[in-house]
Amino acid sequence: MGIAKISILFSTLSLILIGFGALVGYFLGGILLWMSIFFFIALGMNIFSYVKSDSIAIKMTRSKIIEKSDNPRFYDIVEKVSRQAGIPIPRVGIMPTDVPNAFATGKDENHAVVVATSGILQMLNDDELEAVIGHEISHITHKDILISSIAATIATLISYIGNVIIFSEFFGGIGERNSNSGIILLIAAILIPVGAMFVQLGISRDREAYADEGSVRLLKKPDELISSLKKISNVKIARRKPILNRNTRKNPQPGAYSSLFIVNNFSTHTLTNLFSTHPSLEKRIENINRVRSELNI
């Protein structure tokens, strides 16, 4: 992903946050003060996300960094694909849930982490798992993981601020001064996080398609990638309730971080699925087959 797209994402999400501050300042007084506060919040979140993007995602998903002895099969596959891609071997982690999925995170190739869920390690054979890891390694080589982590972090902050305002309005905080102002601010608190979500949508779908393409070009295993995507997506279709068992009960739903995963099968809401950060399975298969034809494999 180029510098231009990174700059656009930084700027757009930061402007949404600063605009949120201006709106709060308009109704509460001190527009410049509130814009400045939200500007420094945005700046701080950008810097913090850049430096700590890997540890944030690992903590939010309750993943655990492992050694080779903990899971030799998974570790060997990550090593193999990394060497084939010509990048340093990233840290390897496992997310303790039976939901099959995987993600990569980190600010650059030297600080990357590849995480798989315990569910995907049980579900996929070696070739399928290798194709999935090829997808995640492609995110690293395309430098996608930094931008995804920053988008998720700032979107989470915007949603959190919106929830605080909504909570305050319902319980008589902000709305006590001026009922009309309170209503407008409440509406903004609902709509602005939606705007942040659409910024994520603007890049996430292309990002996933490029990573699928990268896996096929690197490993020449289009059938295995298609098979793995179908298996993971079938879990999404089959499960319509929050996924809780003895392995996942302590794990929160990833929320904004669901955009990091190879398939967003953590969401159970129709509206969320409608505005998915990932292309449809059909479009992904079509894209993979296009690359297959181009490479004649």
Secondary structure in CASP SS format (residue, H / E / C, confidence):
PFRMAT SS
TARGET T0000
AUTHOR 0000-0000-0000
METHOD secondary structure of the structure
MODEL  1
M C 1.00
G C 1.00
I H 1.00
A H 1.00
K H 1.00
I H 1.00
S H 1.00
I H 1.00
L H 1.00
F H 1.00
S H 1.00
T H 1.00
L H 1.00
S H 1.00
L H 1.00
I H 1.00
L H 1.00
I H 1.00
G H 1.00
F H 1.00
G H 1.00
A H 1.00
L H 1.00
V H 1.00
G H 1.00
Y H 1.00
F H 1.00
L H 1.00
G C 1.00
G C 1.00
I H 1.00
L H 1.00
L H 1.00
W H 1.00
M H 1.00
S H 1.00
I H 1.00
F H 1.00
F H 1.00
F H 1.00
I H 1.00
A H 1.00
L H 1.00
G H 1.00
M H 1.00
N H 1.00
I H 1.00
F H 1.00
S H 1.00
Y H 1.00
V H 1.00
K H 1.00
S H 1.00
D H 1.00
S H 1.00
I H 1.00
A H 1.00
I H 1.00
K H 1.00
M H 1.00
T C 1.00
R C 1.00
S C 1.00
K E 1.00
I E 1.00
I E 1.00
E C 1.00
K H 1.00
S H 1.00
D H 1.00
N C 1.00
P H 1.00
R H 1.00
F H 1.00
Y H 1.00
D H 1.00
I H 1.00
V H 1.00
E H 1.00
K H 1.00
V H 1.00
S H 1.00
R H 1.00
Q H 1.00
A H 1.00
G C 1.00
I C 1.00
P C 1.00
I C 1.00
P C 1.00
R E 1.00
V E 1.00
G E 1.00
I E 1.00
M E 1.00
P C 1.00
T C 1.00
D C 1.00
V C 1.00
P C 1.00
N C 1.00
A E 1.00
F E 1.00
A E 1.00
T E 1.00
G C 1.00
K C 1.00
D C 1.00
E H 1.00
N H 1.00
H H 1.00
A C 1.00
V E 1.00
V E 1.00
V E 1.00
A E 1.00
T E 1.00
S H 1.00
G H 1.00
I H 1.00
L H 1.00
Q H 1.00
M H 1.00
L C 1.00
N C 1.00
D H 1.00
D H 1.00
E H 1.00
L H 1.00
E H 1.00
A H 1.00
V H 1.00
I H 1.00
G H 1.00
H H 1.00
E H 1.00
I H 1.00
S H 1.00
H H 1.00
I H 1.00
T H 1.00
H C 1.00
K C 1.00
D H 1.00
I H 1.00
L H 1.00
I H 1.00
S H 1.00
S H 1.00
I H 1.00
A H 1.00
A H 1.00
T H 1.00
I H 1.00
A H 1.00
T H 1.00
L H 1.00
I H 1.00
S H 1.00
Y H 1.00
I H 1.00
G H 1.00
N H 1.00
V H 1.00
I H 1.00
I H 1.00
F H 1.00
S H 1.00
E H 1.00
F H 1.00
F C 1.00
G C 1.00
G C 1.00
I H 1.00
G H 1.00
E H 1.00
R C 1.00
N C 1.00
S H 1.00
N H 1.00
S H 1.00
G H 1.00
I H 1.00
I H 1.00
L H 1.00
L H 1.00
I H 1.00
A H 1.00
A H 1.00
I H 1.00
L H 1.00
I H 1.00
P H 1.00
V H 1.00
G H 1.00
A H 1.00
M H 1.00
F H 1.00
V H 1.00
Q H 1.00
L H 1.00
G H 1.00
I H 1.00
S H 1.00
R H 1.00
D H 1.00
R H 1.00
E H 1.00
A H 1.00
Y H 1.00
A H 1.00
D H 1.00
E H 1.00
G H 1.00
S H 1.00
V H 1.00
R H 1.00
L H 1.00
L H 1.00
K C 1.00
K C 1.00
P H 1.00
D H 1.00
E H 1.00
L H 1.00
I H 1.00
S H 1.00
S H 1.00
L H 1.00
K H 1.00
K H 1.00
I H 1.00
S H 1.00
N H 1.00
V H 1.00
K H 1.00
I H 1.00
A H 1.00
R C 1.00
R C 1.00
K C 1.00
P C 1.00
I C 1.00
L C 1.00
N C 1.00
R C 1.00
N C 1.00
T C 1.00
R C 1.00
K C 1.00
N C 1.00
P C 1.00
Q C 1.00
P C 1.00
G H 1.00
A H 1.00
Y H 1.00
S H 1.00
S H 1.00
L H 1.00
F E 1.00
I C 1.00
V C 1.00
N C 1.00
N C 1.00
F C 1.00
S C 1.00
T C 1.00
H C 1.00
T H 1.00
L H 1.00
T H 1.00
N H 1.00
L H 1.00
F C 1.00
S C 1.00
T C 1.00
H C 1.00
P C 1.00
S C 1.00
L H 1.00
E H 1.00
K H 1.00
R H 1.00
I H 1.00
E H 1.00
N H 1.00
I H 1.00
N H 1.00
R H 1.00
V H 1.00
R H 1.00
S H 1.00
E H 1.00
L H 1.00
N C 1.00
I C 1.00
END
